[in-house]
Amino acid sequence: MARIGLMKTAGQTKALLSADELARLLLSVAAEQDRLAFAMLFGHFAPRVKAFMMRCGLSDAAAEDIAQETMLAMWHKASYFDPRRAAVSTWIFTIARNQRINRLRRERVQQADVRLDPSDEPDSPASGEDIAIAADREQQVRSALSALPTEQATIVRLSFFSERPHAEIARELGIPLGTVKSRVRLALGRLRTLLDGDA
């Protein structure tokens, strides 16, 4: 896809748009793939996202890339926007933040790949004693889990064994995100007490 000129488009949106106008434009992008509405949103937000990313320490080129990726994601994800849950600016800057996090993760992985030494060998197989210790520890964890209240044990299983994000667990169980987090905290404290008592 050809790069979109930030400077050209930035000049197209001279007047400040109200929150209601921004929401109307984004809803128009979502419902009708309205290119004019997208261009107005782009002109309004792309320079702001780029400037914000540069204040976060990114280079000019990296900040422009994030702004471009954010605007492209806005086009593709416009149907997910809900004006009752967030302002357009909050929604777009959340996308930008996620784009920045993804970029930093990719860079970390690339740096880790470069640092890998080809002579690294895998760990030697576990000894019989190690396997017995691990099996004993697993049994202790299972016993401790069974001692937890059902709602805490369920959340621990979903969070740690199924590796589900807390927000997804909250949706699945129909409970607030804060409740999920507090149950995880309580459960981990209880498990620590139970396991330390067995050690």
Phi, psi and chi 1 to 4 in degrees:
 res  aa     phi    psi   chi1   chi2   chi3   chi4
   1 MET       -  135.6  177.9  174.4 -172.3      -
   2 ALA   -66.4  145.3      -      -      -      -
   3 ARG   -69.4  145.4  -70.2  177.5   61.8   79.9
   4 ILE   -95.8  131.4  -54.1  165.3      -      -
   5 GLY   -74.0  112.3      -      -      -      -
   6 LEU   -66.4  -41.8  -73.2 -178.7      -      -
   7 MET   -66.2  -42.7  -61.3  -47.6  -69.8      -
   8 LYS   -61.7  -50.9  -98.9 -166.7 -118.5  170.4
   9 THR   -67.9  -33.2  -45.6      -      -      -
  10 ALA   -60.7  -35.7      -      -      -      -
  11 GLY   -72.8  -15.3      -      -      -      -
  12 GLN   -76.1  -23.7  -66.9  172.0   -3.6      -
  13 THR  -109.5   81.6  -49.7      -      -      -
  14 LYS   -76.6  -48.3  -64.2  -87.5 -171.5 -147.5
  15 ALA   -74.3  144.7      -      -      -      -
  16 LEU   -74.3  134.7  -73.8  176.4      -      -
  17 LEU   -95.1  140.6  -62.0  167.4      -      -
  18 SER   -75.5  165.7   71.4      -      -      -
  19 ALA   -59.9  -39.3      -      -      -      -
  20 ASP   -65.9  -40.6  -71.6  -18.9      -      -
  21 GLU   -65.1  -41.6  -70.5  169.3  -38.0      -
  22 LEU   -61.7  -43.0  -67.9  169.9      -      -
  23 ALA   -63.4  -42.5      -      -      -      -
  24 ARG   -61.7  -42.3 -177.7 -176.8   51.4   75.5
  25 LEU   -63.4  -44.6  -70.2  169.6      -      -
  26 LEU   -67.5  -38.0 -172.5   50.8      -      -
  27 LEU   -65.4  -33.0  -68.7  170.7      -      -
  28 SER   -68.4  -38.3 -176.7      -      -      -
  29 VAL   -62.7  -43.4  170.4      -      -      -
  30 ALA   -65.1  -44.4      -      -      -      -
  31 ALA   -81.2  -36.5      -      -      -      -
  32 GLU  -126.5    6.1  -56.4  161.1   20.7      -
  33 GLN    49.0   45.8  -72.8   77.2   47.6      -
  34 ASP   -69.0  109.0 -175.4  -27.4      -      -
  35 ARG   -70.7  -34.4  -69.4  178.2 -178.2  -87.8
  36 LEU   -66.7  -42.5  179.5   57.4      -      -
  37 ALA   -62.1  -41.7      -      -      -      -
  38 PHE   -61.8  -44.0  174.1   74.1      -      -
  39 ALA   -61.5  -38.7      -      -      -      -
  40 MET   -67.1  -42.2  -68.4  178.7   72.9      -
  41 LEU   -64.7  -41.2  -72.7  165.8      -      -
  42 PHE   -60.2  -48.7 -170.2  101.1      -      -
  43 GLY   -61.2  -32.6      -      -      -      -
  44 HIS   -77.4  -46.8 -176.7   83.8      -      -
  45 PHE   -96.0  -33.0  -77.5  108.4      -      -
  46 ALA   -56.0  -47.3      -      -      -      -
  47 PRO   -65.6  -33.8  -16.4   25.9      -      -
  48 ARG   -69.0  -42.4  -71.5  166.6  171.6   81.2
  49 VAL   -64.5  -43.8  169.2      -      -      -
  50 LYS   -60.8  -45.9  179.3  179.1  177.0 -178.8
  51 ALA   -63.1  -41.1      -      -      -      -
  52 PHE   -62.9  -43.3  177.9   72.2      -      -
  53 MET   -65.4  -35.2  -70.7  -60.9  148.4      -
  54 MET   -69.0  -36.1  -71.2  178.6   71.8      -
  55 ARG   -66.5  -25.4  -76.9 -164.6  -56.2  -87.8
  56 CYS   -80.7   -1.6  -70.5      -      -      -
  57 GLY   105.8    2.5      -      -      -      -
  58 LEU   -80.1  152.9  -65.9 -177.9      -      -
  59 SER   -69.5  166.0   68.0      -      -      -
  60 ASP   -55.3  -47.2 -178.0   83.6      -      -
  61 ALA   -66.1  -43.2      -      -      -      -
  62 ALA   -65.8  -40.8      -      -      -      -
  63 ALA   -63.3  -40.4      -      -      -      -
  64 GLU   -65.9  -40.3 -177.1  163.3  -16.5      -
  65 ASP   -59.2  -45.1  -74.8  -13.7      -      -
  66 ILE   -63.3  -41.9  -64.5  -73.5      -      -
  67 ALA   -61.1  -44.1      -      -      -      -
  68 GLN   -61.4  -47.4  -60.0  -92.8  -20.2      -
  69 GLU   -63.6  -37.1  -69.2  163.4    8.4      -
  70 THR   -64.8  -45.8  -60.3      -      -      -
  71 MET   -66.1  -37.3  -64.8  -61.1  103.8      -
  72 LEU   -65.5  -41.6 -173.2   58.6      -      -
  73 ALA   -64.8  -38.1      -      -      -      -
  74 MET   -59.1  -43.0  177.7 -164.9   68.5      -
  75 TRP   -60.7  -46.2  172.4  -97.2      -      -
  76 HIS   -75.1  -29.9  -69.7  -64.2      -      -
  77 LYS  -105.6   10.8  -63.4  179.2  178.0 -175.9
  78 ALA   -54.6  -32.6      -      -      -      -
  79 SER   -67.6  -16.0   62.0      -      -      -
  80 TYR   -83.4  -13.0  -66.2  107.9      -      -
  81 PHE   -69.0  132.7  172.1   69.1      -      -
  82 ASP  -127.6  108.5 -178.1   -9.0      -      -
  83 PRO   -63.3  -16.7   19.3  -27.8      -      -
  84 ARG   -77.9  -20.0  -66.7  165.6  -58.4 -174.5
  85 ARG   -99.6  -28.3  -63.0 -174.6   63.8  170.8
  86 ALA  -161.0  155.6      -      -      -      -
  87 ALA   -74.0  158.6      -      -      -      -
  88 VAL   -58.8  -42.8  174.5      -      -      -
  89 SER   -62.0  -42.2   57.6      -      -      -
  90 THR   -61.8  -44.6  -57.2      -      -      -
  91 TRP   -62.7  -45.7 -170.6   74.7      -      -
  92 ILE   -69.7  -40.9  -72.6  177.3      -      -
  93 PHE   -70.3  -24.7  -84.4   90.2      -      -
  94 THR   -67.9  -42.5  -60.6      -      -      -
  95 ILE   -60.3  -44.6  -68.2  173.5      -      -
  96 ALA   -61.5  -43.9      -      -      -      -
  97 ARG   -59.4  -43.8 -179.4 -175.8  137.5  -86.6
  98 ASN   -65.6  -38.1  -68.5  -19.3      -      -
  99 GLN   -62.7  -41.1  -66.4  -71.0  -17.8      -
 100 ARG   -65.0  -43.6  179.7  173.3  173.3  -98.8
 101 ILE   -61.3  -44.7  -70.3  168.5      -      -
 102 ASN   -60.7  -41.0  -70.2  -18.2      -      -
 103 ARG   -63.8  -44.8 -178.8 -174.1 -169.5   91.4
 104 LEU   -62.7  -38.8  -67.8  172.3      -      -
 105 ARG   -63.4  -45.7  -78.4 -176.0 -174.6  145.1
 106 ARG   -59.4  -42.6  -76.8 -167.4  -55.5  -90.8
 107 GLU   -64.7  -39.7  -72.3  172.4   -1.7      -
 108 ARG   -62.7  -43.2 -101.8 -170.9 -111.5  122.9
 109 VAL   -63.4  -42.9  166.7      -      -      -
 110 GLN   -63.2  -41.3  -71.9  168.6   -8.6      -
 111 GLN   -65.6  -39.4  -72.0  170.9   -4.4      -
 112 ALA   -64.1  -40.2      -      -      -      -
 113 ASP   -61.9  -38.9  -73.2  -13.9      -      -
 114 VAL   -67.5  -36.7  168.1      -      -      -
 115 ARG   -78.4  -13.0  -73.4 -166.8  -56.7 -104.3
 116 LEU   -61.8  133.6  -75.9  178.2      -      -
 117 ASP   -94.4  122.0 -177.1   -2.8      -      -
 118 PRO   -60.4  -20.8   -5.8    8.5      -      -
 119 SER   -82.8   -3.7   66.6      -      -      -
 120 ASP   -60.0  132.4  -76.8  -11.5      -      -
 121 GLU  -109.4  151.0  -65.8 -179.9   18.7      -
 122 PRO   -65.5  157.1   19.1  -26.2      -      -
 123 ASP   -60.5  150.1  -67.0  -23.3      -      -
 124 SER   -69.1  154.8   57.6      -      -      -
 125 PRO   -59.7  149.9   -5.5    9.3      -      -
 126 ALA   -66.6  144.1      -      -      -      -
 127 SER   -78.5  168.0   68.6      -      -      -
 128 GLY   -59.6  -38.3      -      -      -      -
 129 GLU   -64.3  -43.3 -177.1 -178.5    1.5      -
 130 ASP   -60.8  -41.8  -69.5  -21.6      -      -
 131 ILE   -63.9  -41.6  -67.3  169.9      -      -
 132 ALA   -65.0  -41.3      -      -      -      -
 133 ILE   -64.3  -43.6  -69.8  170.3      -      -
 134 ALA   -63.6  -41.6      -      -      -      -
 135 ALA   -64.6  -40.0      -      -      -      -
 136 ASP   -64.3  -43.5 -176.9   50.2      -      -
 137 ARG   -64.4  -40.9 -169.5   63.6  174.8  172.3
 138 GLU   -60.6  -41.4 -176.6  179.5  -23.7      -
 139 GLN   -64.3  -39.0 -176.7   53.5   45.1      -
 140 GLN   -62.8  -41.7  -70.2  174.1   -1.7      -
 141 VAL   -64.6  -44.0  169.9      -      -      -
 142 ARG   -60.6  -42.7  -73.6 -177.0 -167.1  -79.5
 143 SER   -63.6  -43.2  -63.2      -      -      -
 144 ALA   -64.7  -40.0      -      -      -      -
 145 LEU   -61.9  -39.9  -95.4  176.3      -      -
 146 SER   -68.9  -18.4   66.5      -      -      -
 147 ALA   -84.8  -10.8      -      -      -      -
 148 LEU   -77.4  154.3  -68.8  176.9      -      -
 149 PRO   -59.3  149.0  -21.4   30.1      -      -
 150 THR   -54.1  -43.9  -53.4      -      -      -
 151 GLU   -66.1  -33.5   65.2  -87.6    2.5      -
 152 GLN   -73.5  -42.7  -71.0  178.9    8.1      -
 153 ALA   -62.0  -40.7      -      -      -      -
 154 THR   -60.5  -46.4  -60.2      -      -      -
 155 ILE   -67.1  -38.2  -71.9  176.6      -      -
 156 VAL   -62.1  -44.8  167.8      -      -      -
 157 ARG   -61.8  -45.0  -76.0 -171.5 -176.6   94.0
 158 LEU   -66.7  -40.5  -71.2  170.5      -      -
 159 SER   -74.5  -45.4 -178.6      -      -      -
 160 PHE   -99.4  -37.8  -65.5   98.8      -      -
 161 PHE   -86.4  -38.1  -60.3  127.3      -      -
 162 SER   -93.0   -6.1  -61.6      -      -      -
 163 GLU    53.6   45.1  -62.7 -178.9   -2.6      -
 164 ARG   -92.8  139.6  -54.1  -87.6  -80.8  -71.7
 165 PRO   -64.9  151.1  -12.6   21.6      -      -
 166 HIS   -58.3  -39.2  -70.7  169.4      -      -
 167 ALA   -62.8  -39.3      -      -      -      -
 168 GLU   -67.1  -39.3 -172.7  179.1  -44.3      -
 169 ILE   -62.9  -42.9  -65.8  169.3      -      -
 170 ALA   -60.2  -44.3      -      -      -      -
 171 ARG   -63.6  -46.3  -83.0 -165.8  -54.2  -85.3
 172 GLU   -63.1  -40.7 -177.1  177.2  -40.6      -
 173 LEU   -89.7   -7.9  -61.5  178.8      -      -
 174 GLY    68.3   37.1      -      -      -      -
 175 ILE  -127.6  159.4   57.4  176.2      -      -
 176 PRO   -64.1  151.6  -18.7   28.5      -      -
 177 LEU   -59.5  -39.5  179.7   58.6      -      -
 178 GLY   -60.9  -35.5      -      -      -      -
 179 THR   -65.8  -42.1  -57.3      -      -      -
 180 VAL   -58.9  -48.6  171.2      -      -      -
 181 LYS   -63.7  -41.6  -69.5 -177.8  177.7 -175.1
 182 SER   -69.0  -35.7   64.8      -      -      -
 183 ARG   -67.1  -37.9  -74.8 -176.8 -175.6  171.1
 184 VAL   -63.0  -45.4  166.1      -      -      -
 185 ARG   -60.7  -46.6 -156.8  168.9   30.6 -105.0
 186 LEU   -62.9  -43.2  -70.2  169.1      -      -
 187 ALA   -63.7  -43.3      -      -      -      -
 188 LEU   -65.4  -38.5  -69.3  178.7      -      -
 189 GLY   -62.8  -43.5      -      -      -      -
 190 ARG   -66.0  -43.7  178.9   77.9  178.4  126.0
 191 LEU   -61.2  -41.3  -76.3  173.1      -      -
 192 ARG   -61.6  -43.9 -163.4  170.8  -64.1  116.8
 193 THR   -61.5  -46.4  -58.9      -      -      -
 194 LEU   -64.1  -44.1  -69.4  166.8      -      -
 195 LEU   -72.3  -37.4  -68.1  171.4      -      -
 196 ASP   -66.8  -32.3  -72.8  -11.6      -      -
 197 GLY   -66.5  -30.8      -      -      -      -
 198 ASP   -81.7  -20.9  -72.2  -15.6      -      -
 199 ALA   -70.9      -      -      -      -      -
